[in-house]
Amino acid sequence: MLKSPQMEGSFRLEVGQLLRYMLSAQLPFNIIIIIIIIFWVFVSLDSVNKFLW
């Protein structure tokens, strides 16, 4: 299934809202960075898997 630009945009919007929620919850910033890195690695691996398979 191909991603449409609209899906991509709404996905980024949801990530932005999640980040704003994390910041407003006043969690330690390093925890936010760790979560972002883990999420980024997960998405990257998922993209690689789709490319290979």
Buried (B, 14 or more C-beta within 10 A) or exposed (E): EEEEEEEEEEEEEEEEEBEEEBEEEEEEEEEBEEBBEEEEEEEEEEEEEEEEE
